[in-house]
């Protein structure tokens, strides 16, 4: 560093760190780089220690040029991207998500099969399991759960299985298959309740789409909260990607439940942010906890269907 005489009683010198967005000073690593920049331009300076780091002291008549040169350096040499948590493929997670998708397909096939001996027909099963806002608000709470597992036709179920399988598998690689399925399912149930409340009596809906878009929100939030420090702004890229997917897949079709998709996505975002924060506070429970959550994601719809059949 070039030698600078600092006269405390005459304003010949100036600390430019505050002008560069560092009012408390900079650390030694950054100070060394900025010193090289100033030296290359022949700008006399010194970098004494301050309360929060090194101060950047230059002659007052060089202050503007010094700031300009450092800003130019920062523009041409942006800080490196932070190390993002590496996501490793888990074959067990893929298998668990695949089995859950098969579970949904089995429920669809069973709900579309005639059982004359039991007096069960597809229309009757759907009427007792679909989201009927009036009946749900009057106390038939199981409909918020059973509606997630019902689908209108083959295209509906296979679309949700394929797209949902991909998104939930991606989420499962990050938080575990049990955590991914349980959180997505719970967000979809909550979205059904809110959807029924907002629409009032006379609203009907079925499908796993709410869980699919909840998984989209969970993924977006997980990736967004993985960013830190100076790269926090890049978190918006993850959120924007999730919103783009919502717009592309969740707004088309005559019978599309826009409210359910949007609520599922927003609840997924909220849950994903909460899970990410909780993960920093408390270490994850491991495979045992994830397996329990997986069993819960299977048990909740089965218990709800049991309650629905009891009311028939």
Residue, then its C-alpha position, 0 to 999 in steps of 0.5 A: x500500500x502506498x504511504x499516506x500521511x493522515x492529518x486528523x486536523x485537516x480534511x486532506x483524506x477520506x474513508x471511501x469504504x462507506x461510499x462503496x457500501x461498506x460503512x464498517x470497513x472490509x475484511x483483509x482479503x477484500x482490502x488486499x484486492x482493492x489495494x491492488x486496484x488502487x495501486x494499478x491506477x497510482x492512487x495513494x492510499x492506506x488501509x488501517x484497521x477500524x471497528x468492523x474491518x479495514x478502512x479505505x483511506x485516500x486523499x480527498x481529491x482522489x476519492x471519486x476516482x478511487x471509488x470509480x476504479x473499485x466499482x469498475x473492478x467489481x463490475x468486471x469481477x463479480x463475486x463467485x457463486x456460492x457453493x450450493x448444497x449438492x443434490x445426490x440421487x437416491x434410488x430408494x427415494x425414486x422407488x418410494x415416490x414411484x410406489x406412491x404414484x402406483x398407489x394413486x393409480x390403484x385408487x383411480x382404478x378402484x374408484x372407476x370399477x363397478x361393485x354391484x354386490x357392494x352397491x358401489x359405483x364410480x359416480x357414487x364413490x366420486x360423490x362421497x370422495x370429491x371436494x364438495x365445498x358445501x359438505x366439507x364446510x358442514x363437517x365432512x372434513x375427510x373430503x379435503x383428503x380423499x379429493x386429492x386421490x380422485x381423478x376425472x379420467x385417465x389423462x388426468x391421473x397420468x398427467x399428475x403421475x408423470x409431472x408429479x412423479x418428476x417434481x416430487x422425486x426432485x424434491x425427495x432428493x433434497x428432503x427425503x421421499x417421506x418428507x416430500x410426499x407428506x408435505x406435498x399432500x398436507x399442502x394439497x389438503x390445506x389448499x382444498x380447505x381454503x379453496x372450499x372456504x373461498x368459493x363457498x357452497x357449490x364448488x367441486x374439485x378432484x385431483x392430485x394437482x394441488x400436491x403437484x404444485x405444492x411440490x413445485x412451491x416447496x422446490x422453489x422455496x428450498x432452492x431460494x433459501x439455499x442462497x445466502x449473502x450477496x447472492x440472495x437476489x439470485x433466489x428470485x430466479x428459483x421463485x420465478x421458475x416455480x411461477x413460470x411452471x405454475x403458469x405453464x401447467x396450472x392455468x390451461x384447460x376448461x376444468x382447471x382448478x386455478x385456485x387449488x393450483x395457486x393455493x397449493x403453490x403458495x402453501x408449498x412456498x411457505x412450507x418450503x421456507x419453513x422447512x429450510x429454516x427448521x433444517x438450519x435450527x434442528x438437524x434432520x431426523x434421518x431415514x427413520x423419520x422419513x419412513x414414518x412420514x412416508x407411512x403417514x402420507x399413505x395412511x392419511x388418505x386411506x383413513x379418510x376413505x375409511x371415514x367416507x365409506x362409513x358415511x355411505 
